[in-house]
Amino acid sequence: MHGNLRSCYCLSCCTEYEITRLYRDFFCDRCDGLLRPRVVLFDDPMPRDYYTAQKVMSGCQLLLIIGSSLQVQPVASLPDLSRQVVIINREPTPRDETAELVFREPASQVLGDLARALKDLQGPYFQGK
């Protein structure tokens, strides 16, 4: 939701560059427009995905939060739209006390264990191999 620091883009022509481009110059090779990191900065509008997430999560029964500190607003408030929350994060979050479950292990380990447990159930809803 908040973007990343792996790339930047031109504000004029939208040409995409690797973030290392900003180490040399702040202007686009193509049109000489100003480059900026591909992140949401303060006072920027939120991307469309944020509003889509709000709609989809409204009435959500169970939300898995994986690898998020839940520190940056407004995205950190999205879990409020879910009835139950499970957090998988190595560090504590502000939502730990209200979560149904909290795992302090690497996400790959927890999700791998979950996939194995679901496979062992072999219930009618499991479509895995």
ROFI-19107 format. One line per 4 residues: number of its first residue (from 1); for each residue x, y, z of N, C-alpha, C, O. Coordinates in nm, 2 decimals, always signed. Layout:
NUM> X,Y,Z,X,Y,Z,X,Y,Z,X,Y,Z  ... $
This chain:
1> +0.08,-0.12,+0.00,+0.00,+0.00,+0.00,+0.08,+0.13,+0.00,+0.05,+0.23,-0.07  +0.19,+0.12,+0.07,+0.27,+0.24,+0.08,+0.39,+0.25,-0.02,+0.47,+0.34,-0.01  +0.39,+0.16,-0.11,+0.49,+0.16,-0.21,+0.62,+0.09,-0.17,+0.62,+0.01,-0.08  +0.73,+0.12,-0.24,+0.86,+0.06,-0.21,+0.97,+0.15,-0.24,+0.95,+0.25,-0.32 $
5> +1.09,+0.12,-0.19,+1.21,+0.20,-0.22,+1.30,+0.12,-0.32,+1.42,+0.14,-0.32  +1.24,+0.04,-0.40,+1.32,-0.03,-0.50,+1.32,+0.04,-0.64,+1.40,+0.02,-0.72  +1.22,+0.13,-0.65,+1.21,+0.20,-0.78,+1.17,+0.35,-0.76,+1.12,+0.39,-0.65  +1.18,+0.43,-0.87,+1.14,+0.57,-0.87,+1.08,+0.59,-1.01,+1.09,+0.51,-1.10 $
9> +1.01,+0.70,-1.03,+0.95,+0.73,-1.15,+0.95,+0.88,-1.18,+0.96,+0.96,-1.09  +0.93,+0.91,-1.31,+0.92,+1.05,-1.35,+0.78,+1.10,-1.33,+0.68,+1.04,-1.37  +0.77,+1.22,-1.27,+0.64,+1.28,-1.24,+0.58,+1.33,-1.37,+0.46,+1.35,-1.38  +0.66,+1.35,-1.48,+0.60,+1.40,-1.60,+0.56,+1.29,-1.70,+0.45,+1.29,-1.75 $
13> +0.65,+1.20,-1.73,+0.62,+1.10,-1.83,+0.60,+0.96,-1.77,+0.58,+0.86,-1.85  +0.62,+0.94,-1.64,+0.60,+0.81,-1.57,+0.70,+0.71,-1.61,+0.68,+0.59,-1.57  +0.81,+0.74,-1.67,+0.92,+0.64,-1.69,+0.97,+0.59,-1.56,+0.99,+0.67,-1.46  +0.99,+0.46,-1.55,+1.03,+0.39,-1.43,+1.18,+0.37,-1.43,+1.24,+0.34,-1.53 $
17> +1.24,+0.39,-1.31,+1.39,+0.37,-1.30,+1.41,+0.29,-1.17,+1.32,+0.28,-1.08  +1.52,+0.22,-1.16,+1.56,+0.16,-1.03,+1.60,+0.28,-0.93,+1.64,+0.39,-0.98  +1.58,+0.25,-0.81,+1.60,+0.36,-0.71,+1.74,+0.41,-0.71,+1.76,+0.53,-0.67  +1.84,+0.33,-0.75,+1.98,+0.38,-0.75,+1.99,+0.50,-0.85,+2.09,+0.57,-0.84 $
21> +1.90,+0.51,-0.94,+1.90,+0.63,-1.03,+1.90,+0.76,-0.95,+1.97,+0.86,-1.00  +1.83,+0.76,-0.84,+1.83,+0.89,-0.76,+1.96,+0.92,-0.69,+1.98,+1.03,-0.65  +2.05,+0.82,-0.69,+2.18,+0.85,-0.62,+2.26,+0.94,-0.71,+2.35,+1.01,-0.66  +2.24,+0.94,-0.85,+2.31,+1.02,-0.94,+2.25,+1.15,-0.98,+2.32,+1.25,-0.99 $
25> +2.11,+1.15,-0.99,+2.05,+1.26,-1.05,+1.90,+1.25,-1.02,+1.85,+1.15,-0.99  +1.83,+1.37,-1.01,+1.69,+1.37,-0.98,+1.60,+1.40,-1.10,+1.48,+1.42,-1.09  +1.66,+1.39,-1.22,+1.58,+1.43,-1.34,+1.58,+1.31,-1.44,+1.68,+1.24,-1.46  +1.47,+1.30,-1.51,+1.44,+1.19,-1.61,+1.53,+1.21,-1.73,+1.55,+1.32,-1.79 $
29> +1.59,+1.10,-1.78,+1.67,+1.10,-1.90,+1.58,+1.13,-2.02,+1.63,+1.19,-2.12  +1.46,+1.09,-2.02,+1.37,+1.10,-2.13,+1.31,+1.24,-2.15,+1.30,+1.29,-2.27  +1.26,+1.30,-2.04,+1.19,+1.43,-2.06,+1.24,+1.54,-1.97,+1.19,+1.65,-1.97  +1.34,+1.51,-1.88,+1.40,+1.60,-1.79,+1.30,+1.63,-1.67,+1.32,+1.73,-1.60 $
33> +1.19,+1.55,-1.66,+1.10,+1.57,-1.55,+1.16,+1.53,-1.41,+1.27,+1.46,-1.41  +1.10,+1.56,-1.31,+1.15,+1.53,-1.17,+1.12,+1.39,-1.14,+1.01,+1.34,-1.16  +1.22,+1.32,-1.08,+1.20,+1.18,-1.03,+1.16,+1.18,-0.89,+1.21,+1.27,-0.81  +1.08,+1.08,-0.85,+1.05,+1.06,-0.71,+1.04,+0.91,-0.67,+1.01,+0.83,-0.76 $
37> +1.07,+0.87,-0.55,+1.05,+0.73,-0.51,+0.91,+0.69,-0.53,+0.82,+0.77,-0.52  +0.89,+0.56,-0.55,+0.76,+0.50,-0.57,+0.70,+0.46,-0.43,+0.68,+0.35,-0.40  +0.68,+0.57,-0.35,+0.62,+0.55,-0.21,+0.52,+0.66,-0.19,+0.52,+0.76,-0.26  +0.42,+0.63,-0.10,+0.32,+0.73,-0.07,+0.39,+0.81,+0.04,+0.42,+0.77,+0.15 $
41> +0.40,+0.94,+0.01,+0.46,+1.04,+0.11,+0.35,+1.11,+0.18,+0.23,+1.10,+0.14  +0.38,+1.18,+0.29,+0.28,+1.25,+0.36,+0.21,+1.35,+0.27,+0.27,+1.41,+0.19  +0.08,+1.36,+0.29,-0.01,+1.44,+0.21,-0.04,+1.39,+0.07,-0.12,+1.45,-0.01  +0.02,+1.27,+0.03,-0.01,+1.21,-0.10,-0.15,+1.14,-0.08,-0.18,+1.09,+0.02 $
45> -0.23,+1.13,-0.19,-0.35,+1.05,-0.18,-0.31,+0.90,-0.17,-0.21,+0.86,-0.23  -0.39,+0.83,-0.11,-0.37,+0.68,-0.10,-0.40,+0.62,-0.24,-0.48,+0.67,-0.31  -0.33,+0.51,-0.27,-0.35,+0.45,-0.40,-0.49,+0.38,-0.40,-0.55,+0.36,-0.30  -0.54,+0.35,-0.52,-0.67,+0.29,-0.54,-0.68,+0.16,-0.46,-0.79,+0.13,-0.41 $
49> -0.57,+0.09,-0.45,-0.57,-0.04,-0.38,-0.62,-0.03,-0.24,-0.68,-0.12,-0.18  -0.59,+0.09,-0.17,-0.63,+0.11,-0.04,-0.78,+0.11,-0.03,-0.84,+0.05,+0.06  -0.85,+0.18,-0.12,-0.99,+0.19,-0.11,-1.06,+0.05,-0.15,-1.17,+0.02,-0.10  -0.99,-0.02,-0.24,-1.04,-0.15,-0.27,-1.03,-0.24,-0.15,-1.13,-0.32,-0.12 $
53> -0.92,-0.23,-0.08,-0.90,-0.31,+0.04,-1.01,-0.28,+0.15,-1.06,-0.37,+0.21  -1.04,-0.15,+0.16,-1.15,-0.12,+0.25,-1.28,-0.18,+0.22,-1.35,-0.24,+0.31  -1.32,-0.18,+0.09,-1.44,-0.25,+0.05,-1.44,-0.40,+0.07,-1.53,-0.45,+0.13  -1.33,-0.46,+0.03,-1.32,-0.61,+0.04,-1.32,-0.65,+0.19,-1.38,-0.75,+0.22 $
57> -1.25,-0.57,+0.27,-1.24,-0.61,+0.41,-1.36,-0.58,+0.50,-1.37,-0.63,+0.61  -1.45,-0.50,+0.45,-1.57,-0.47,+0.53,-1.65,-0.60,+0.55,-1.70,-0.66,+0.46  -1.66,-0.64,+0.67,-1.73,-0.76,+0.71,-1.64,-0.89,+0.70,-1.69,-1.00,+0.71  -1.51,-0.87,+0.68,-1.42,-0.98,+0.68,-1.43,-1.06,+0.81,-1.43,-1.01,+0.92 $
61> -1.44,-1.19,+0.80,-1.45,-1.28,+0.91,-1.32,-1.31,+0.98,-1.31,-1.31,+1.10  -1.21,-1.33,+0.90,-1.08,-1.35,+0.96,-0.97,-1.29,+0.87,-0.97,-1.32,+0.75  -0.89,-1.21,+0.93,-0.78,-1.14,+0.85,-0.65,-1.19,+0.90,-0.62,-1.19,+1.02  -0.56,-1.24,+0.81,-0.42,-1.28,+0.84,-0.33,-1.16,+0.81,-0.33,-1.11,+0.70 $
65> -0.27,-1.11,+0.91,-0.17,-1.00,+0.90,-0.03,-1.06,+0.90,+0.01,-1.11,+1.00  +0.04,-1.05,+0.79,+0.17,-1.12,+0.78,+0.28,-1.02,+0.75,+0.28,-0.96,+0.65  +0.37,-1.01,+0.84,+0.49,-0.93,+0.83,+0.46,-0.78,+0.82,+0.52,-0.71,+0.74  +0.37,-0.73,+0.90,+0.35,-0.59,+0.91,+0.36,-0.54,+1.05,+0.31,-0.60,+1.15 $
69> +0.42,-0.42,+1.07,+0.43,-0.36,+1.20,+0.30,-0.30,+1.25,+0.28,-0.27,+1.37  +0.21,-0.27,+1.15,+0.08,-0.21,+1.18,+0.11,-0.07,+1.25,+0.03,-0.03,+1.34  +0.21,+0.00,+1.20,+0.24,+0.13,+1.26,+0.20,+0.25,+1.18,+0.18,+0.36,+1.23  +0.18,+0.23,+1.04,+0.16,+0.34,+0.95,+0.01,+0.35,+0.92,-0.04,+0.26,+0.86 $
73> -0.04,+0.47,+0.94,-0.18,+0.50,+0.91,-0.19,+0.55,+0.77,-0.10,+0.61,+0.72  -0.30,+0.53,+0.70,-0.43,+0.48,+0.74,-0.44,+0.32,+0.73,-0.53,+0.26,+0.77  -0.34,+0.26,+0.67,-0.34,+0.12,+0.64,-0.35,+0.04,+0.78,-0.41,-0.07,+0.78  -0.28,+0.09,+0.88,-0.29,+0.02,+1.01,-0.43,+0.01,+1.07,-0.45,-0.07,+1.16 $
77> -0.52,+0.09,+1.02,-0.66,+0.08,+1.07,-0.74,-0.02,+1.00,-0.85,-0.05,+1.04  -0.69,-0.07,+0.89,-0.77,-0.17,+0.81,-0.82,-0.29,+0.89,-0.93,-0.34,+0.87  -0.73,-0.34,+0.98,-0.78,-0.46,+1.06,-0.91,-0.43,+1.15,-0.97,-0.53,+1.19  -0.94,-0.31,+1.17,-1.06,-0.27,+1.24,-1.19,-0.32,+1.17,-1.29,-0.34,+1.23 $
81> -1.17,-0.34,+1.04,-1.29,-0.39,+0.96,-1.31,-0.54,+0.96,-1.41,-0.58,+0.91  -1.22,-0.61,+1.03,-1.23,-0.75,+1.03,-1.28,-0.80,+1.17,-1.25,-0.74,+1.27  -1.36,-0.91,+1.17,-1.41,-0.96,+1.30,-1.30,-1.02,+1.38,-1.29,-0.99,+1.50  -1.21,-1.10,+1.32,-1.10,-1.16,+1.39,-0.97,-1.14,+1.32,-0.97,-1.13,+1.19 $
85> -0.86,-1.13,+1.39,-0.73,-1.10,+1.33,-0.63,-1.20,+1.39,-0.63,-1.23,+1.51  -0.54,-1.25,+1.30,-0.43,-1.34,+1.33,-0.31,-1.26,+1.28,-0.30,-1.22,+1.17  -0.21,-1.25,+1.37,-0.09,-1.17,+1.33,+0.03,-1.27,+1.33,+0.06,-1.34,+1.42  +0.10,-1.26,+1.21,+0.23,-1.33,+1.20,+0.34,-1.23,+1.17,+0.35,-1.17,+1.06 $
89> +0.42,-1.20,+1.28,+0.52,-1.09,+1.27,+0.62,-1.12,+1.37,+0.59,-1.15,+1.49  +0.75,-1.10,+1.34,+0.85,-1.13,+1.44,+0.85,-1.03,+1.55,+0.89,-1.06,+1.67  +0.81,-0.91,+1.53,+0.81,-0.80,+1.63,+0.67,-0.78,+1.68,+0.57,-0.80,+1.61  +0.66,-0.73,+1.80,+0.52,-0.69,+1.86,+0.46,-0.58,+1.77,+0.53,-0.50,+1.71 $
93> +0.33,-0.58,+1.77,+0.25,-0.48,+1.70,+0.15,-0.42,+1.80,+0.12,-0.47,+1.90  +0.10,-0.30,+1.77,+0.00,-0.24,+1.85,-0.13,-0.32,+1.86,-0.22,-0.29,+1.95  -0.15,-0.42,+1.77,-0.28,-0.49,+1.77,-0.27,-0.63,+1.84,-0.37,-0.70,+1.85  -0.15,-0.66,+1.89,-0.13,-0.80,+1.95,-0.23,-0.83,+2.06,-0.28,-0.94,+2.06 $
97> -0.27,-0.74,+2.14,-0.36,-0.77,+2.26,-0.50,-0.80,+2.21,-0.57,-0.87,+2.28  -0.54,-0.75,+2.10,-0.68,-0.77,+2.05,-0.68,-0.88,+1.94,-0.79,-0.92,+1.90  -0.57,-0.94,+1.90,-0.57,-1.04,+1.80,-0.61,-1.18,+1.86,-0.59,-1.20,+1.98  -0.67,-1.26,+1.78,-0.71,-1.40,+1.82,-0.58,-1.48,+1.85,-0.58,-1.55,+1.95 $
101> -0.49,-1.47,+1.76,-0.36,-1.54,+1.77,-0.25,-1.45,+1.72,-0.27,-1.37,+1.64  -0.13,-1.47,+1.78,-0.01,-1.40,+1.74,+0.10,-1.50,+1.73,+0.13,-1.57,+1.83  +0.17,-1.50,+1.62,+0.29,-1.58,+1.60,+0.41,-1.49,+1.59,+0.41,-1.40,+1.51  +0.52,-1.53,+1.66,+0.64,-1.45,+1.66,+0.75,-1.53,+1.59,+0.86,-1.54,+1.63 $
105> +0.72,-1.60,+1.48,+0.81,-1.68,+1.41,+0.81,-1.62,+1.26,+0.73,-1.54,+1.23  +0.91,-1.67,+1.19,+0.92,-1.63,+1.05,+0.79,-1.67,+0.97,+0.74,-1.78,+1.00  +0.74,-1.58,+0.89,+0.61,-1.61,+0.82,+0.62,-1.74,+0.74,+0.53,-1.81,+0.73  +0.74,-1.76,+0.68,+0.76,-1.88,+0.59,+0.74,-2.01,+0.68,+0.68,-2.11,+0.63 $
109> +0.78,-2.01,+0.80,+0.77,-2.12,+0.89,+0.62,-2.14,+0.93,+0.57,-2.25,+0.92  +0.56,-2.03,+0.97,+0.42,-2.04,+1.02,+0.33,-2.09,+0.90,+0.24,-2.17,+0.92  +0.34,-2.02,+0.79,+0.26,-2.06,+0.67,+0.29,-2.20,+0.62,+0.20,-2.27,+0.58  +0.41,-2.24,+0.63,+0.45,-2.38,+0.59,+0.38,-2.48,+0.69,+0.33,-2.58,+0.64 $
113> +0.39,-2.45,+0.82,+0.32,-2.54,+0.92,+0.17,-2.54,+0.90,+0.11,-2.65,+0.91  +0.11,-2.43,+0.87,-0.03,-2.42,+0.84,-0.07,-2.50,+0.72,-0.17,-2.58,+0.72  +0.01,-2.49,+0.61,-0.02,-2.57,+0.49,-0.01,-2.72,+0.52,-0.10,-2.79,+0.47  +0.09,-2.76,+0.59,+0.10,-2.90,+0.63,-0.01,-2.95,+0.71,-0.07,-3.06,+0.69 $
117> -0.06,-2.87,+0.81,-0.17,-2.90,+0.89,-0.30,-2.92,+0.81,-0.38,-3.01,+0.83  -0.32,-2.82,+0.72,-0.44,-2.83,+0.64,-0.44,-2.95,+0.55,-0.54,-3.01,+0.52  -0.32,-2.98,+0.49,-0.31,-3.10,+0.41,-0.34,-3.23,+0.48,-0.40,-3.32,+0.43  -0.29,-3.23,+0.61,-0.32,-3.35,+0.69,-0.47,-3.37,+0.72,-0.51,-3.48,+0.74 $
121> -0.54,-3.26,+0.72,-0.68,-3.27,+0.75,-0.76,-3.34,+0.63,-0.85,-3.41,+0.65  -0.71,-3.31,+0.51,-0.77,-3.37,+0.39,-0.92,-3.36,+0.39,-1.00,-3.45,+0.35  -0.97,-3.24,+0.44,-1.12,-3.22,+0.44,-1.17,-3.19,+0.30,-1.09,-3.18,+0.20  -1.30,-3.18,+0.29,-1.36,-3.15,+0.16,-1.33,-3.02,+0.10,-1.36,-2.99,-0.02 $
125> -1.28,-2.92,+0.18,-1.25,-2.79,+0.13,-1.11,-2.77,+0.09,-1.07,-2.67,+0.02  -1.02,-2.87,+0.12,-0.88,-2.86,+0.08,-0.86,-2.91,-0.06,-0.89,-3.02,-0.10  -0.80,-2.82,-0.15,-0.78,-2.85,-0.29,-0.63,-2.88,-0.32,-0.60,-2.89,-0.44  -0.55,-2.88,-0.22,-0.41,-2.89,-0.24,-0.37,-3.03,-0.28,-0.45,-3.13,-0.28 $
129> -0.24,-3.05,-0.32,-0.19,-3.18,-0.36,-0.11,-3.24,-0.25,-0.06,-3.35,-0.27 $
